[in-house]
Amino acid sequence: MTKQEKVDFVINTLNKLYPTIPIPLDHKDSYTLLIAVLMSAQSTDVRVNQITPLLFAKADNPYDMVKLSIEEIREIIKPVGLSPMKSKGIFGLSKILIEKHNGQVPKTYEDLEELPAVGHKTAAVVLSQAFGIPAFPVDTHIHRLMYRWGFTNGKNVVQTEKDAKRLFPEKLWNDLHLQIIWYGREYSPARGWDLEKDIITKTIGRKSVLSNYYKTKKS
């Protein structure tokens, strides 16, 4: 298979498996999505979705959020982990949204990445999922699968994002990054991986990845 045929195979397979694509983090607007994505760092979406309703019941907009203290925010979000950093970030970014952006979530990487606790991936998720702006946020699943499929060298997420944007048509980015995440969770996880169920990697996977898998299986 040529590289292009492999890319087409991935797109077609994912479209068959995920014709409709659920968004992993529950939210109702760009602000609640931004907070949910920030909270999801080194936590699971399931855990975040359990905690955000408790936080949003008290504050689901920046004006109400800054009425809470950092300590109060921290107390609510403790179960998601890294709560000292995340609570400061949530309070700080809410303040900046009010002071600089009329309480609105901005629509550029530059403005989003200036907010406390908001990195490139968080900004990309918000642009893509809240505003429909083409972006390709790379999480651990996408980073792992792009390497398994031989589409990137796996050096870092910055390189993986560049390679994904180069290989896949821009109009597909917003759907595709979510489809790859769901596929990674269901068929190609880091642990407990069963290659027989992972049709994409089995068909187009990097030779070294496949041979390592079979070696490990034998031993």
C-alpha positions in Angstrom: 0.0 0.0 0.0 1.2 3.5 -0.8 1.1 6.1 2.0 -2.0 7.7 0.4 -3.8 4.3 0.2 -3.0 3.8 3.9 -4.4 7.3 4.7 -7.6 6.5 2.7 -7.9 3.2 4.4 -7.8 4.9 7.8 -10.4 7.5 6.8 -12.8 5.0 5.3 -12.5 2.5 8.2 -13.1 5.2 10.8 -16.1 6.6 8.9 -17.7 3.2 8.9 -17.0 2.6 12.6 -18.0 6.1 13.7 -20.5 7.7 11.3 -21.7 9.9 14.2 -19.0 11.1 16.5 -19.8 11.8 20.2 -17.7 14.5 21.9 -16.1 12.9 25.0 -16.4 15.8 27.4 -19.9 17.0 28.4 -20.3 20.8 28.0 -22.9 23.3 26.8 -20.8 26.1 25.4 -17.3 27.2 24.7 -16.6 28.2 28.3 -17.7 25.0 29.9 -15.8 23.0 27.2 -12.6 25.0 28.0 -12.9 24.3 31.7 -13.7 20.6 31.0 -10.7 20.2 28.7 -8.4 21.9 31.2 -9.6 19.6 33.9 -9.0 16.5 31.8 -5.2 16.8 31.9 -3.9 13.5 33.3 -7.4 12.5 34.2 -10.1 10.5 32.4 -13.0 12.0 30.6 -15.4 9.8 32.7 -14.0 11.3 35.9 -14.2 14.8 34.5 -17.8 14.3 33.4 -18.7 13.3 36.9 -17.2 16.4 38.5 -18.0 19.2 36.0 -21.8 19.2 36.8 -20.9 19.9 40.5 -18.7 22.8 39.5 -21.0 24.2 36.8 -24.0 24.0 39.2 -22.1 26.8 41.2 -20.5 28.5 38.2 -20.9 27.9 34.5 -19.6 31.2 33.3 -16.5 33.3 34.1 -18.5 36.0 36.1 -19.8 33.4 38.6 -16.5 31.5 38.6 -14.6 34.5 40.0 -17.1 34.8 42.8 -15.7 31.5 44.1 -12.3 31.4 45.8 -9.5 29.2 44.3 -9.9 27.1 47.5 -13.6 26.5 46.8 -12.9 25.5 43.2 -10.1 23.2 44.3 -12.4 21.5 46.8 -15.0 20.7 44.1 -12.5 19.5 41.5 -10.1 17.6 43.8 -11.1 14.1 42.5 -9.8 14.8 39.0 -6.2 15.3 40.2 -3.7 18.2 39.9 -6.4 20.3 41.7 -4.0 23.0 43.0 -2.8 23.9 39.5 -6.2 23.4 37.8 -8.1 25.5 40.3 -5.7 28.4 39.9 -5.9 28.1 36.2 -9.8 28.1 36.2 -9.9 31.1 38.4 -7.1 33.0 36.6 -8.5 32.3 33.1 -12.0 33.3 34.1 -10.6 36.7 35.4 -8.7 37.3 32.1 -11.8 36.4 30.0 -13.8 39.1 31.9 -11.0 41.7 31.8 -9.7 41.1 28.2 -12.5 39.4 26.3 -15.8 40.6 27.6 -16.4 37.2 29.3 -16.2 35.4 25.9 -13.8 32.6 25.0 -11.5 33.8 22.3 -11.2 32.1 18.9 -7.5 32.1 18.2 -4.6 30.0 19.4 -2.7 33.1 20.4 -5.4 34.4 22.8 -6.3 30.9 24.1 -2.7 30.0 24.9 -2.2 33.2 26.8 -4.7 32.0 29.4 -3.3 30.2 32.5 -3.2 26.4 32.4 -4.2 26.4 28.7 -1.7 24.8 26.4 -1.7 24.2 22.7 -3.7 21.0 22.8 -6.4 22.5 25.0 -6.6 25.5 22.6 -6.9 23.1 19.6 -9.7 21.2 21.2 -11.7 24.3 22.0 -11.2 25.8 18.5 -12.2 22.5 16.9 -15.1 21.4 19.1 -16.6 24.7 20.2 -16.1 26.8 17.1 -15.6 24.3 14.3 -12.3 25.9 13.3 -10.0 23.2 11.7 -7.6 21.9 14.3 -5.9 18.6 15.1 -5.5 18.2 18.8 -3.1 15.4 19.6 -3.7 13.4 22.7 -2.0 10.2 23.9 -4.3 8.0 21.8 -3.6 9.9 18.5 0.1 10.1 19.3 0.3 6.3 19.8 -1.8 5.4 16.8 -0.1 7.7 14.4 3.2 6.0 15.4 1.7 2.5 15.2 0.3 3.3 11.7 3.7 4.5 10.5 2.5 8.1 9.9 4.9 9.8 12.3 8.2 9.1 14.0 6.7 9.4 17.5 9.4 11.9 18.7 6.9 14.3 20.2 3.2 15.5 19.9 4.3 18.6 18.0 5.7 16.5 15.2 2.7 14.1 15.3 0.4 17.1 14.9 2.4 18.4 11.9 2.4 15.0 10.3 -1.4 14.5 10.8 -2.2 17.9 9.3 0.1 17.1 6.3 -1.5 13.7 5.7 -5.2 14.3 6.3 -7.4 16.8 4.4 -8.1 19.9 6.5 -11.9 19.5 6.1 -11.7 16.1 8.0 -9.5 17.2 10.9 -12.2 18.0 13.4 -14.1 14.7 12.9 -11.0 12.6 12.4 -9.1 13.5 15.6 -12.2 12.4 17.6 -12.7 9.2 15.5 -9.0 8.3 16.2 -9.4 8.9 19.9 -12.5 6.6 20.0 -10.7 4.0 17.9 -7.6 4.1 20.1 -9.8 3.5 23.2 -11.8 0.7 21.8 -9.5 -1.1 19.4 -5.9 0.0 19.9 -5.2 0.8 23.6 -1.8 1.1 25.2 -2.5 -1.8 27.6 -4.4 -5.0 26.9 -4.0 -4.5 23.2 -5.4 -7.2 20.9 -4.1 -6.8 17.4 -6.7 -9.2 16.0 -9.4 -6.6 16.9 -7.3 -3.7 15.7 -8.1 -3.9 11.9 -6.3 -0.7 11.0 -3.0 -1.5 12.7 -3.2 -5.1 11.5 -3.6 -3.9 7.9 -1.2 -0.9 7.7 0.8 -1.0 10.9 4.5 -0.2 11.1 6.5 -3.4 10.6 8.6 -3.0 13.8 5.4 -2.4 15.8 3.8 -5.6 14.4 6.9 -7.7 14.9 7.3 -6.5 18.5 3.7 -7.3 19.2 4.1 -10.9 18.0 7.4 -11.3 19.8 5.8 -10.2 23.1 2.8 -12.5 22.5 5.1 -15.5 22.0 7.1 -14.7 25.1 
